[in-house]
Amino acid sequence: MDCWTVLQLPQDADERTIKRTYARLLKSCRPDDDPVGFQRLREAYEHALSEARWRADSEDEANVEAPAVEQAYGNLNDLAELMDIRPLSPAPFETPNLADALLSGLNTHNLDERWAQARQQACTDAFQAGLLRHCFDAPGERSAIAQWAVQHLDWLTPWQHVAMTPWQHEALTGELLQDYRRVLQELLEHKAEREFISQLTTCNNQPWLRVFDLQQQWQRIILHLLHDTQWSVPLFERVCQAFGWDDQKGVYPEPAWMWRELVSRCEQESFYAHLQDKAHDPRRTSADAFAARLLLTPMTATQQKNMIDGFGDNEWNACQHLAQTLTWRYPQLIERLPQADVFFWRKFVPRPIYTQVFIRLWAIFALAIGLNIAHDTPGKLDLMSVFLFMLMSFVPALVAFRVTQFWAVMSSVYRVPDIWLSQYLIPKRLNPNDYWLVIRHGVPQVIMLVACGLMLGILGAVTYAGALLINLLHTKRIGRMSQKFSEGYPWLNGLHWAFWSPLQAVFVVVMVALIVVAQHYLPAIPWTHFTPSKS
């Protein structure tokens, strides 16, 4: 099927007829309804337009004698002027003069009046040609004139009456598209989303924007505008409806990466709006609603503690899930939260004293008692003695473990001042997540420091304090403990090397060697034993 059959035109149709017919057929063959038919119509239109222009150029070449004829007429006109002869019918020369008179003093306020006069005086074509020249002679009025012309004169459409060069057409379309974008951007900046949708609908209904190429260019402009501004989810959905964008159907504008970012932003905004609904609705009492309320609502530390005191495992799990979702999936939303650290609530979580604490306490007491026994009975340390001091260390370790558990419950009453005091006294680089608390952890550590001093003297206290400082300052660990080992050897996992810094192991070995040396060579000096004062 040739192009003339598709367009339903004779083969000698001119360029103007082809454009009008294409515009009429385009109304019943839209690209989103019938893409195959539209492609066939578009190819036929371009082919027919090419043939019409080629035919017009051939006709111009056939009239090569026109300059000679024009020169002859020019001589006759000169002779008529010398003889003071005037033509009988001046109509062909009056039309441009009438159009020039209407264009004189033209501005954006009298366009309707001048156009009405041009129609009355039958000089519409000359007026439109002059109006097009005026657009480029007065760049400041170009945008307003072009907007008026596309509404009243069908400019930039296939059925326009004025002849434009491709450069003029591109300049006018670019000017109008940027004006439309500027207006829409101002509406978005002022949060006038309803007016934005209304203005977008008005722009989309412009006849000149229904041309396929311009429609694609306009959609790309809107895509970039949405990418560079802030908007709500309902507005994005309305824009998608206006252009027929549907991610599930694979209908979206280019570039694809920018569309993907907008879809991700839409999902993010939907997620945040859902969180806000749950956080601000006091009727919601589910675990995820409490988690959203805790992370999205500005509160003091006391208010946070009062809210958290009633939390159970479900609420803590909901807080953990929400914090992880924000961190890994929607990190941009963290900037909108009152707390930059989405895991801030962990400092309020009740921290049970695990079995590992008892194992470490037992190891400390076993080491201290063993060194004292080795010092008191040198050369008599056998298997029974080892078993004896290991058994003896069980009792003080159990007592210390129970005291630590009791203190953990008691100190939770002062959790808010404990957090404030910890933030004030402990540098942030040493305690970035507020895990260590002065009252909760400081008091037990001081008691253990005194106990080590009583059992092993000054060197014992230095050993415990040094190992504790290395644990705080050096976070690198030797390895990781497998879940299988933790479940199979519960009495050894508290001493696993995954919990210790390599520097701690070296420091403890060196200090134990110093204690042994001091016990043997400096027994009179209380480096390794506590000597009470005698009254």
HELIX and SHEET records of a PDB file:
HELIX    1   1 CYS A    3  LEU A    7  1                                   5    
HELIX    2   2 GLU A   15  LEU A   26  1                                  12    
HELIX    3   3 PRO A   35  ALA A   62  1                                  28    
HELIX    4   4 ALA A   66  LEU A   82  1                                  17    
HELIX    5   5 ALA A   91  LEU A  103  1                                  13    
HELIX    6   6 LEU A  111  GLN A  120  1                                  10    
HELIX    7   7 THR A  124  ASP A  137  1                                  14    
HELIX    8   8 PRO A  139  HIS A  152  1                                  14    
HELIX    9   9 PRO A  166  GLU A  189  1                                  24    
HELIX   10  10 GLU A  193  ASN A  204  1                                  12    
HELIX   11  11 PRO A  207  ARG A  210  5                                   4    
HELIX   12  12 PHE A  212  ASP A  228  1                                  17    
HELIX   13  13 VAL A  233  PHE A  243  1                                  11    
HELIX   14  14 ALA A  256  HIS A  280  1                                  25    
HELIX   15  15 ALA A  287  LEU A  296  1                                  10    
HELIX   16  16 ALA A  301  ILE A  308  1                                   8    
HELIX   17  17 ASP A  313  TRP A  328  1                                  16    
HELIX   18  18 PRO A  331  ARG A  336  5                                   6    
HELIX   19  19 PHE A  344  PHE A  348  5                                   5    
HELIX   20  20 THR A  355  ASP A  376  1                                  22    
HELIX   21  21 LEU A  383  MET A  392  1                                  10    
HELIX   22  22 PHE A  394  SER A  411  1                                  18    
HELIX   23  23 SER A  412  TYR A  414  5                                   3    
HELIX   24  24 ARG A  415  LEU A  425  1                                  11    
HELIX   25  25 VAL A  438  GLY A  442  3                                   5    
HELIX   26  26 VAL A  443  LEU A  473  1                                  31    
HELIX   27  27 GLN A  483  GLY A  488  1                                   6    
HELIX   28  28 ASN A  493  LEU A  495  5                                   3    
HELIX   29  29 TRP A  497  PHE A  499  5                                   3    
HELIX   30  30 PRO A  502  TYR A  521  1                                  20    
END                                                                             
